[in-house]
Structures are given as structure tokens and as C-alpha cells.
Amino acid sequence: MRGIRTREYLYLRNIEPERWPAGDPELYWAVGPYGDVDNSLTKQLLLRDKPAPYFNLVFGKRPAEEL
């Protein structure tokens, strides 16, 4: 990911938008689902209830460009 910031805007270019930003959602015995996010009560709540839009903000894939 690369970004440019001005006083009013933040432009982000996601170089590989097909990748999961919080780690692969598949369950691996060593780290668990979304292994790039430390285990916490908040992570457990998000994985259990999947409250939109918070789940997608944390674990969802990002578009190629964001403004």
C-alpha cells in the first residue's frame, strides 16, 4: 500500500488488492483465522458476531484505490 496525504485528502493505492490485509481467513492450527491480528476480546467479538460494517473494515479486502 502506498499513500499521498494533503491537508484535505488521503489517497491510497493498494498494490495487491486481492490479498487479505489481516491475514488469510482460513483456520491454521498455529495462528488461527486472520493470523495477522493479535488475539483479543475485540477480535473474538468480530469473528463471532461479524457486525457490519466493522467486520469488513477490519478484515475485508481493500479496493485498488481509495480516496
N, CA, C and O atoms as a CHARMM CRD file, in Angstrom:
* protein
*
  268
    1    1 MET  N      0.85200  -1.16100   0.00000 PROA 1      0.00000
    2    1 MET  CA     0.00000   0.00000   0.00000 PROA 1      0.00000
    3    1 MET  C      0.90100   1.22800   0.00000 PROA 1      0.00000
    4    1 MET  O      1.91500   1.28100   0.69600 PROA 1      0.00000
    5    2 ARG  N      0.51000   2.19500  -0.78500 PROA 2      0.00000
    6    2 ARG  CA     1.20300   3.47900  -0.82300 PROA 2      0.00000
    7    2 ARG  C      0.16300   4.57700  -0.70400 PROA 2      0.00000
    8    2 ARG  O     -0.98400   4.38700  -1.11000 PROA 2      0.00000
    9    3 GLY  N      0.53900   5.71100  -0.15900 PROA 3      0.00000
   10    3 GLY  CA    -0.41100   6.78900   0.03100 PROA 3      0.00000
   11    3 GLY  C      0.19200   8.15800  -0.15700 PROA 3      0.00000
   12    3 GLY  O      1.39800   8.35400  -0.01300 PROA 3      0.00000
   13    4 ILE  N     -0.67000   9.09900  -0.48000 PROA 4      0.00000
   14    4 ILE  CA    -0.31100  10.50600  -0.57200 PROA 4      0.00000
   15    4 ILE  C     -1.32200  11.26400   0.27300 PROA 4      0.00000
   16    4 ILE  O     -2.53000  11.05900   0.15300 PROA 4      0.00000
   17    5 ARG  N     -0.81600  12.13700   1.12500 PROA 5      0.00000
   18    5 ARG  CA    -1.68900  12.89600   2.02900 PROA 5      0.00000
   19    5 ARG  C     -1.54400  14.38200   1.73800 PROA 5      0.00000
   20    5 ARG  O     -0.43800  14.89400   1.56400 PROA 5      0.00000
   21    6 THR  N     -2.68600  15.06400   1.68800 PROA 6      0.00000
   22    6 THR  CA    -2.70400  16.52200   1.65900 PROA 6      0.00000
   23    6 THR  C     -3.43700  16.97300   2.91700 PROA 6      0.00000
   24    6 THR  O     -3.77300  16.14800   3.76700 PROA 6      0.00000
   25    7 ARG  N     -3.68400  18.26400   3.04400 PROA 7      0.00000
   26    7 ARG  CA    -4.42000  18.74100   4.21600 PROA 7      0.00000
   27    7 ARG  C     -5.84400  18.23400   4.23800 PROA 7      0.00000
   28    7 ARG  O     -6.42400  18.05600   5.30900 PROA 7      0.00000
   29    8 GLU  N     -6.41700  17.99900   3.06500 PROA 8      0.00000
   30    8 GLU  CA    -7.82700  17.60900   2.97600 PROA 8      0.00000
   31    8 GLU  C     -8.07000  16.14900   2.62500 PROA 8      0.00000
   32    8 GLU  O     -9.11900  15.60300   2.96800 PROA 8      0.00000
   33    9 TYR  N     -7.11800  15.50300   1.94500 PROA 9      0.00000
   34    9 TYR  CA    -7.38400  14.17500   1.40000 PROA 9      0.00000
   35    9 TYR  C     -6.26600  13.19500   1.72000 PROA 9      0.00000
   36    9 TYR  O     -5.13400  13.57100   2.02300 PROA 9      0.00000
   37   10 LEU  N     -6.63000  11.93800   1.64000 PROA 10     0.00000
   38   10 LEU  CA    -5.66800  10.84300   1.72200 PROA 10     0.00000
   39   10 LEU  C     -5.98700   9.89600   0.57200 PROA 10     0.00000
   40   10 LEU  O     -7.07500   9.32100   0.51500 PROA 10     0.00000
   41   11 TYR  N     -5.03400   9.73600  -0.34500 PROA 11     0.00000
   42   11 TYR  CA    -5.20100   8.82700  -1.47600 PROA 11     0.00000
   43   11 TYR  C     -4.36300   7.59000  -1.19800 PROA 11     0.00000
   44   11 TYR  O     -3.17100   7.69200  -0.91000 PROA 11     0.00000
   45   12 LEU  N     -4.99400   6.41300  -1.28500 PROA 12     0.00000
   46   12 LEU  CA    -4.28500   5.15200  -1.06300 PROA 12     0.00000
   47   12 LEU  C     -4.33700   4.31400  -2.32500 PROA 12     0.00000
   48   12 LEU  O     -5.37900   4.21000  -2.97200 PROA 12     0.00000
   49   13 ARG  N     -3.21000   3.72100  -2.66800 PROA 13     0.00000
   50   13 ARG  CA    -3.12000   2.79000  -3.79500 PROA 13     0.00000
   51   13 ARG  C     -2.70700   1.45100  -3.22200 PROA 13     0.00000
   52   13 ARG  O     -1.58400   1.28500  -2.74800 PROA 13     0.00000
   53   14 ASN  N     -3.61700   0.50100  -3.26900 PROA 14     0.00000
   54   14 ASN  CA    -3.34800  -0.84400  -2.77100 PROA 14     0.00000
   55   14 ASN  C     -2.73200  -1.66000  -3.89700 PROA 14     0.00000
   56   14 ASN  O     -3.39100  -1.97100  -4.88900 PROA 14     0.00000
   57   15 ILE  N     -1.48100  -1.99700  -3.73200 PROA 15     0.00000
   58   15 ILE  CA    -0.71500  -2.64100  -4.79900 PROA 15     0.00000
   59   15 ILE  C     -1.23100  -4.04300  -5.09200 PROA 15     0.00000
   60   15 ILE  O     -1.23300  -4.46400  -6.24900 PROA 15     0.00000
   61   16 GLU  N     -1.66300  -4.76800  -4.07800 PROA 16     0.00000
   62   16 GLU  CA    -2.19800  -6.11700  -4.27300 PROA 16     0.00000
   63   16 GLU  C     -3.56500  -6.21600  -3.59600 PROA 16     0.00000
   64   16 GLU  O     -3.66700  -6.77100  -2.50200 PROA 16     0.00000
   65   17 PRO  N     -4.61800  -5.68700  -4.22900 PROA 17     0.00000
   66   17 PRO  CA    -5.93600  -5.67400  -3.58200 PROA 17     0.00000
   67   17 PRO  C     -6.56400  -7.05300  -3.39900 PROA 17     0.00000
   68   17 PRO  O     -7.54400  -7.18700  -2.66600 PROA 17     0.00000
   69   18 GLU  N     -6.02600  -8.06600  -4.04500 PROA 18     0.00000
   70   18 GLU  CA    -6.58400  -9.41200  -3.88800 PROA 18     0.00000
   71   18 GLU  C     -6.11500 -10.09900  -2.60200 PROA 18     0.00000
   72   18 GLU  O     -6.63400 -11.15600  -2.24400 PROA 18     0.00000
   73   19 ARG  N     -5.14700  -9.51300  -1.91100 PROA 19     0.00000
   74   19 ARG  CA    -4.64400 -10.10000  -0.66700 PROA 19     0.00000
   75   19 ARG  C     -5.48700  -9.66000   0.52400 PROA 19     0.00000
   76   19 ARG  O     -6.07400  -8.57800   0.51400 PROA 19     0.00000
   77   20 TRP  N     -5.54300 -10.50200   1.54300 PROA 20     0.00000
   78   20 TRP  CA    -6.26700 -10.18900   2.77300 PROA 20     0.00000
   79   20 TRP  C     -5.37000  -9.33100   3.65500 PROA 20     0.00000
   80   20 TRP  O     -4.27200  -9.77500   3.99300 PROA 20     0.00000
   81   21 PRO  N     -5.78500  -8.10700   4.05400 PROA 21     0.00000
   82   21 PRO  CA    -4.91500  -7.23700   4.84600 PROA 21     0.00000
   83   21 PRO  C     -4.69300  -7.71400   6.28000 PROA 21     0.00000
   84   21 PRO  O     -3.70300  -7.33300   6.90400 PROA 21     0.00000
   85   22 ALA  N     -5.58500  -8.53300   6.80900 PROA 22     0.00000
   86   22 ALA  CA    -5.44800  -9.01100   8.18600 PROA 22     0.00000
   87   22 ALA  C     -5.02100 -10.47600   8.24300 PROA 22     0.00000
   88   22 ALA  O     -5.18100 -11.13000   9.27300 PROA 22     0.00000
   89   23 GLY  N     -4.48500 -10.98300   7.15400 PROA 23     0.00000
   90   23 GLY  CA    -4.09500 -12.38400   7.10900 PROA 23     0.00000
   91   23 GLY  C     -5.19000 -13.23800   6.51100 PROA 23     0.00000
   92   23 GLY  O     -6.34700 -12.82300   6.44200 PROA 23     0.00000
   93   24 ASP  N     -4.83700 -14.39600   6.09300 PROA 24     0.00000
   94   24 ASP  CA    -5.77200 -15.31800   5.45500 PROA 24     0.00000
   95   24 ASP  C     -6.86100 -15.74700   6.43500 PROA 24     0.00000
   96   24 ASP  O     -6.55900 -16.08800   7.57900 PROA 24     0.00000
   97   25 PRO  N     -8.13300 -15.73500   6.00100 PROA 25     0.00000
   98   25 PRO  CA    -9.22200 -16.10400   6.91800 PROA 25     0.00000
   99   25 PRO  C     -9.30000 -17.60000   7.23000 PROA 25     0.00000
  100   25 PRO  O    -10.03100 -18.00800   8.13200 PROA 25     0.00000
  101   26 GLU  N     -8.55600 -18.40900   6.49400 PROA 26     0.00000
  102   26 GLU  CA    -8.57600 -19.85000   6.76000 PROA 26     0.00000
  103   26 GLU  C     -7.97000 -20.13200   8.12400 PROA 26     0.00000
  104   26 GLU  O     -7.05300 -19.43600   8.56000 PROA 26     0.00000
  105   27 LEU  N     -8.47900 -21.14300   8.78700 PROA 27     0.00000
  106   27 LEU  CA    -8.00100 -21.50500  10.12000 PROA 27     0.00000
  107   27 LEU  C     -6.75000 -22.37600  10.00000 PROA 27     0.00000
  108   27 LEU  O     -6.79000 -23.46400   9.42500 PROA 27     0.00000
  109   28 TYR  N     -5.66100 -21.89200  10.54000 PROA 28     0.00000
  110   28 TYR  CA    -4.41200 -22.65800  10.61200 PROA 28     0.00000
  111   28 TYR  C     -4.14900 -22.96600  12.07900 PROA 28     0.00000
  112   28 TYR  O     -4.35300 -22.11300  12.94300 PROA 28     0.00000
  113   29 TRP  N     -3.70600 -24.15900  12.35400 PROA 29     0.00000
  114   29 TRP  CA    -3.54900 -24.58700  13.73200 PROA 29     0.00000
  115   29 TRP  C     -2.55100 -23.72600  14.50500 PROA 29     0.00000
  116   29 TRP  O     -2.66100 -23.61800  15.72600 PROA 29     0.00000
  117   30 ALA  N     -1.58300 -23.11300  13.82800 PROA 30     0.00000
  118   30 ALA  CA    -0.54900 -22.35700  14.53600 PROA 30     0.00000
  119   30 ALA  C     -1.02300 -20.97000  14.97600 PROA 30     0.00000
  120   30 ALA  O     -0.68300 -20.52100  16.07000 PROA 30     0.00000
  121   31 VAL  N     -1.80900 -20.28500  14.12500 PROA 31     0.00000
  122   31 VAL  CA    -2.16800 -18.90200  14.44000 PROA 31     0.00000
  123   31 VAL  C     -3.66700 -18.65000  14.48600 PROA 31     0.00000
  124   31 VAL  O     -4.08500 -17.67100  15.10300 PROA 31     0.00000
  125   32 GLY  N     -4.47700 -19.45900  13.88100 PROA 32     0.00000
  126   32 GLY  CA    -5.92100 -19.24900  13.85600 PROA 32     0.00000
  127   32 GLY  C     -6.32600 -18.36100  12.69900 PROA 32     0.00000
  128   32 GLY  O     -5.47800 -17.94200  11.91100 PROA 32     0.00000
  129   33 PRO  N     -7.62500 -18.06400  12.58500 PROA 33     0.00000
  130   33 PRO  CA    -8.09000 -17.24600  11.46200 PROA 33     0.00000
  131   33 PRO  C     -7.59400 -15.80800  11.57900 PROA 33     0.00000
  132   33 PRO  O     -7.45500 -15.27900  12.68300 PROA 33     0.00000
  133   34 TYR  N     -7.33100 -15.18300  10.44300 PROA 34     0.00000
  134   34 TYR  CA    -6.82400 -13.80800  10.38900 PROA 34     0.00000
  135   34 TYR  C     -5.62700 -13.66200  11.32300 PROA 34     0.00000
  136   34 TYR  O     -5.63700 -12.86100  12.25800 PROA 34     0.00000
  137   35 GLY  N     -4.62200 -14.43800  11.04900 PROA 35     0.00000
  138   35 GLY  CA    -3.46700 -14.55200  11.94000 PROA 35     0.00000
  139   35 GLY  C     -2.62300 -13.31000  12.09900 PROA 35     0.00000
  140   35 GLY  O     -1.80300 -13.25200  13.01600 PROA 35     0.00000
  141   36 ASP  N     -2.79000 -12.29700  11.23200 PROA 36     0.00000
  142   36 ASP  CA    -2.01000 -11.07400  11.37700 PROA 36     0.00000
  143   36 ASP  C     -2.61500 -10.11600  12.39400 PROA 36     0.00000
  144   36 ASP  O     -2.04900  -9.05300  12.65000 PROA 36     0.00000
  145   37 VAL  N     -3.75400 -10.47500  12.97700 PROA 37     0.00000
  146   37 VAL  CA    -4.38000  -9.66400  14.02600 PROA 37     0.00000
  147   37 VAL  C     -4.23600 -10.42900  15.33900 PROA 37     0.00000
  148   37 VAL  O     -4.64100 -11.58600  15.44900 PROA 37     0.00000
  149   38 ASP  N     -3.65400  -9.76000  16.32700 PROA 38     0.00000
  150   38 ASP  CA    -3.46200 -10.40800  17.62200 PROA 38     0.00000
  151   38 ASP  C     -4.79400 -10.83000  18.23000 PROA 38     0.00000
  152   38 ASP  O     -5.81000 -10.15800  18.05100 PROA 38     0.00000
  153   39 ASN  N     -4.77900 -11.94000  18.94400 PROA 39     0.00000
  154   39 ASN  CA    -5.98300 -12.42800  19.58900 PROA 39     0.00000
  155   39 ASN  C     -6.37900 -11.47900  20.72200 PROA 39     0.00000
  156   39 ASN  O     -5.55300 -11.13600  21.56900 PROA 39     0.00000
  157   40 SER  N     -7.62400 -11.06400  20.73200 PROA 40     0.00000
  158   40 SER  CA    -8.13100 -10.16300  21.75900 PROA 40     0.00000
  159   40 SER  C     -9.63800 -10.36600  21.88300 PROA 40     0.00000
  160   40 SER  O    -10.24800 -11.07800  21.08400 PROA 40     0.00000
  161   41 LEU  N    -10.22300  -9.73800  22.88600 PROA 41     0.00000
  162   41 LEU  CA   -11.68200  -9.81200  23.04300 PROA 41     0.00000
  163   41 LEU  C    -12.39100  -9.16900  21.85500 PROA 41     0.00000
  164   41 LEU  O    -13.42800  -9.66100  21.41100 PROA 41     0.00000
  165   42 THR  N    -11.83600  -8.07300  21.33800 PROA 42     0.00000
  166   42 THR  CA   -12.43900  -7.40700  20.18300 PROA 42     0.00000
  167   42 THR  C    -12.41200  -8.30400  18.95800 PROA 42     0.00000
  168   42 THR  O    -13.40700  -8.39800  18.24000 PROA 42     0.00000
  169   43 LYS  N    -11.28300  -8.96600  18.70800 PROA 43     0.00000
  170   43 LYS  CA   -11.19400  -9.88000  17.57000 PROA 43     0.00000
  171   43 LYS  C    -12.18900 -11.02500  17.73500 PROA 43     0.00000
  172   43 LYS  O    -12.85500 -11.40800  16.77300 PROA 43     0.00000
  173   44 GLN  N    -12.29500 -11.56600  18.92600 PROA 44     0.00000
  174   44 GLN  CA   -13.24400 -12.65700  19.16500 PROA 44     0.00000
  175   44 GLN  C    -14.67400 -12.20800  18.91400 PROA 44     0.00000
  176   44 GLN  O    -15.46100 -12.95400  18.33000 PROA 44     0.00000
  177   45 LEU  N    -15.02600 -10.99100  19.34900 PROA 45     0.00000
  178   45 LEU  CA   -16.36100 -10.44500  19.11000 PROA 45     0.00000
  179   45 LEU  C    -16.62500 -10.26700  17.61700 PROA 45     0.00000
  180   45 LEU  O    -17.69400 -10.63400  17.12900 PROA 45     0.00000
  181   46 LEU  N    -15.66200  -9.70800  16.89000 PROA 46     0.00000
  182   46 LEU  CA   -15.83100  -9.50300  15.45900 PROA 46     0.00000
  183   46 LEU  C    -15.99200 -10.81700  14.71500 PROA 46     0.00000
  184   46 LEU  O    -16.81800 -10.91700  13.80900 PROA 46     0.00000
  185   47 LEU  N    -15.21500 -11.82300  15.08500 PROA 47     0.00000
  186   47 LEU  CA   -15.30800 -13.11900  14.40700 PROA 47     0.00000
  187   47 LEU  C    -16.59000 -13.85300  14.77600 PROA 47     0.00000
  188   47 LEU  O    -17.12800 -14.59700  13.95500 PROA 47     0.00000
  189   48 ARG  N    -17.08600 -13.66200  15.98300 PROA 48     0.00000
  190   48 ARG  CA   -18.29500 -14.35600  16.41100 PROA 48     0.00000
  191   48 ARG  C    -19.55000 -13.73400  15.81200 PROA 48     0.00000
  192   48 ARG  O    -20.39700 -14.44200  15.26800 PROA 48     0.00000
  193   49 ASP  N    -19.67000 -12.41600  15.91100 PROA 49     0.00000
  194   49 ASP  CA   -20.90500 -11.74500  15.50500 PROA 49     0.00000
  195   49 ASP  C    -20.86500 -11.18000  14.09100 PROA 49     0.00000
  196   49 ASP  O    -21.91200 -11.00000  13.46900 PROA 49     0.00000
  197   50 LYS  N    -19.67000 -10.89700  13.57500 PROA 50     0.00000
  198   50 LYS  CA   -19.48800 -10.29800  12.25200 PROA 50     0.00000
  199   50 LYS  C    -20.39500  -9.08000  12.03900 PROA 50     0.00000
  200   50 LYS  O    -21.15000  -9.03100  11.06800 PROA 50     0.00000
  201   51 PRO  N    -20.32000  -8.08100  12.96200 PROA 51     0.00000
  202   51 PRO  CA   -21.18400  -6.90000  12.82200 PROA 51     0.00000
  203   51 PRO  C    -20.71500  -6.00600  11.68000 PROA 51     0.00000
  204   51 PRO  O    -19.61800  -5.45100  11.72400 PROA 51     0.00000
  205   52 ALA  N    -21.54500  -5.87500  10.67100 PROA 52     0.00000
  206   52 ALA  CA   -21.21800  -4.98500   9.55300 PROA 52     0.00000
  207   52 ALA  C    -21.43500  -3.56000  10.03000 PROA 52     0.00000
  208   52 ALA  O    -22.35700  -3.35200  10.81900 PROA 52     0.00000
  209   53 PRO  N    -20.68300  -2.58600   9.62700 PROA 53     0.00000
  210   53 PRO  CA   -19.56900  -2.62400   8.69600 PROA 53     0.00000
  211   53 PRO  C    -18.22200  -2.86500   9.37500 PROA 53     0.00000
  212   53 PRO  O    -17.19500  -2.89400   8.69700 PROA 53     0.00000
  213   54 TYR  N    -18.20300  -3.03700  10.69100 PROA 54     0.00000
  214   54 TYR  CA   -16.93300  -3.14800  11.40300 PROA 54     0.00000
  215   54 TYR  C    -16.11100  -4.36200  10.97100 PROA 54     0.00000
  216   54 TYR  O    -14.89000  -4.27200  10.84500 PROA 54     0.00000
  217   55 PHE  N    -16.77300  -5.48800  10.74500 PROA 55     0.00000
  218   55 PHE  CA   -16.04500  -6.68100  10.32800 PROA 55     0.00000
  219   55 PHE  C    -15.30500  -6.42300   9.02300 PROA 55     0.00000
  220   55 PHE  O    -14.13200  -6.77300   8.89500 PROA 55     0.00000
  221   56 ASN  N    -15.98200  -5.81200   8.05400 PROA 56     0.00000
  222   56 ASN  CA   -15.35700  -5.54600   6.75500 PROA 56     0.00000
  223   56 ASN  C    -14.25600  -4.48800   6.85600 PROA 56     0.00000
  224   56 ASN  O    -13.27100  -4.56200   6.12100 PROA 56     0.00000
  225   57 LEU  N    -14.40000  -3.52000   7.73800 PROA 57     0.00000
  226   57 LEU  CA   -13.34800  -2.51500   7.90900 PROA 57     0.00000
  227   57 LEU  C    -12.06400  -3.13300   8.43700 PROA 57     0.00000
  228   57 LEU  O    -10.96800  -2.71800   8.06000 PROA 57     0.00000
  229   58 VAL  N    -12.19500  -4.11200   9.29900 PROA 58     0.00000
  230   58 VAL  CA   -11.01200  -4.73000   9.90600 PROA 58     0.00000
  231   58 VAL  C    -10.45400  -5.86600   9.05200 PROA 58     0.00000
  232   58 VAL  O     -9.24800  -5.92600   8.81300 PROA 58     0.00000
  233   59 PHE  N    -11.31700  -6.76100   8.59300 PROA 59     0.00000
  234   59 PHE  CA   -10.85900  -7.99800   7.96000 PROA 59     0.00000
  235   59 PHE  C    -11.08400  -8.06500   6.44900 PROA 59     0.00000
  236   59 PHE  O    -10.53000  -8.94600   5.79300 PROA 59     0.00000
  237   60 GLY  N    -11.87000  -7.17200   5.88900 PROA 60     0.00000
  238   60 GLY  CA   -12.21100  -7.25500   4.47100 PROA 60     0.00000
  239   60 GLY  C    -11.09500  -6.82800   3.54400 PROA 60     0.00000
  240   60 GLY  O    -10.17400  -6.11700   3.94800 PROA 60     0.00000
  241   61 LYS  N    -11.18100  -7.26400   2.30400 PROA 61     0.00000
  242   61 LYS  CA   -10.22900  -6.84600   1.29200 PROA 61     0.00000
  243   61 LYS  C    -10.46700  -5.38400   0.94800 PROA 61     0.00000
  244   61 LYS  O    -11.58100  -4.87700   1.07400 PROA 61     0.00000
  245   62 ARG  N     -9.41500  -4.71700   0.51400 PROA 62     0.00000
  246   62 ARG  CA    -9.48300  -3.30100   0.18200 PROA 62     0.00000
  247   62 ARG  C     -9.54000  -3.12300  -1.33400 PROA 62     0.00000
  248   62 ARG  O     -9.00100  -3.94700  -2.07300 PROA 62     0.00000
  249   63 PRO  N    -10.19600  -2.04300  -1.80900 PROA 63     0.00000
  250   63 PRO  CA   -10.19900  -1.77300  -3.24700 PROA 63     0.00000
  251   63 PRO  C     -8.80800  -1.32800  -3.72100 PROA 63     0.00000
  252   63 PRO  O     -7.94500  -0.99700  -2.90800 PROA 63     0.00000
  253   64 ALA  N     -8.60500  -1.32400  -5.02700 PROA 64     0.00000
  254   64 ALA  CA    -7.30100  -0.94900  -5.58500 PROA 64     0.00000
  255   64 ALA  C     -6.95200   0.50500  -5.27900 PROA 64     0.00000
  256   64 ALA  O     -5.78300   0.83100  -5.07700 PROA 64     0.00000
  257   65 GLU  N     -7.95700   1.38200  -5.24400 PROA 65     0.00000
  258   65 GLU  CA    -7.72700   2.78900  -4.95600 PROA 65     0.00000
  259   65 GLU  C     -8.75300   3.28800  -3.94100 PROA 65     0.00000
  260   65 GLU  O     -9.92500   2.91700  -3.98900 PROA 65     0.00000
  261   66 GLU  N     -8.29000   4.13500  -3.02200 PROA 66     0.00000
  262   66 GLU  CA    -9.17700   4.72700  -2.01900 PROA 66     0.00000
  263   66 GLU  C     -8.85100   6.21000  -1.89300 PROA 66     0.00000
  264   66 GLU  O     -7.68800   6.60900  -1.95600 PROA 66     0.00000
  265   67 LEU  N     -9.89400   7.02200  -1.71600 PROA 67     0.00000
  266   67 LEU  CA    -9.70500   8.44600  -1.52400 PROA 67     0.00000
  267   67 LEU  C    -10.43200   8.86600  -0.26300 PROA 67     0.00000
  268   67 LEU  O    -10.41000  10.04200   0.10000 PROA 67     0.00000
